[in-house]
Amino acid sequence: MVTSIFLLLCYIACSAFGLILLKMGLNHGTALTLSAAVIEVKMHLLLIAGALLYVISFLLNLVVMSRFNLNYVYPISAGLIYIAIIALSVLLLKEKVTSTQIVGMIAILAGIIIMNIKK
C-alpha cells in the first residue's frame, strides 16, 4: 500500500511539474519550419523536459489506476494535481492566485478528506 501511495504522489508530481515545464518552455518560444522535404523543429530544453515528465506521468497513471479503484484515485489525483499546479504557478511562473481559486482549493481538500473518511 505504501508503494502504491508513493507511486500516486510521483504521478501527481510528474504531471504538475511536466505541465509547468511545458508552459515555461513554450514561453521561451518554439519554431517549426517546413522547406523542400525538410522539417525543422526548434524546442527549448524546458519544453522537452516537460513533455518527458508528462509522458512519465501518463505511464505512472496507468500503474496507479491498476492498483486503486478508479472512482477513488481519479478525483483525488485530479484535485491534488490542480492544487500543485496552482502552487507551482505562483512559485515558478509568478502567477497570481484569485480568491475564487483559494476557495476552490479549500473545497477540493475538503472533498478529498470527506472521500477518505472510513465508515
C-alpha positions, 0 to 999 in steps of 0.5 A, a space after each residue: 500500500 505504501 508503494 502504491 501511495 508513493 507511486 500516486 504522489 510521483 504521478 501527481 508530481 510528474 504531471 504538475 511539474 511536466 505541465 509547468 515545464 511545458 508552459 515555461 518552455 513554450 514561453 521561451 518560444 518554439 519554431 517549426 519550419 517546413 522547406 523542400 522535404 525538410 522539417 525543422 523543429 526548434 524546442 527549448 530544453 524546458 519544453 522537452 523536459 516537460 513533455 518527458 515528465 508528462 509522458 512519465 506521468 501518463 505511464 505512472 497513471 496507468 500503474 496507479 489506476 491498476 492498483 486503486 479503484 478508479 472512482 477513488 484515485 481519479 478525483 483525488 489525483 485530479 484535485 491534488 494535481 490542480 492544487 500543485 499546479 496552482 502552487 507551482 504557478 505562483 512559485 515558478 511562473 509568478 502567477 497570481 492566485 484569485 480568491 475564487 481559486 483559494 476557495 476552490 482549493 479549500 473545497 477540493 481538500 475538503 472533498 478529498 478528506 470527506 472521500 477518505 473518511 472510513 465508515 
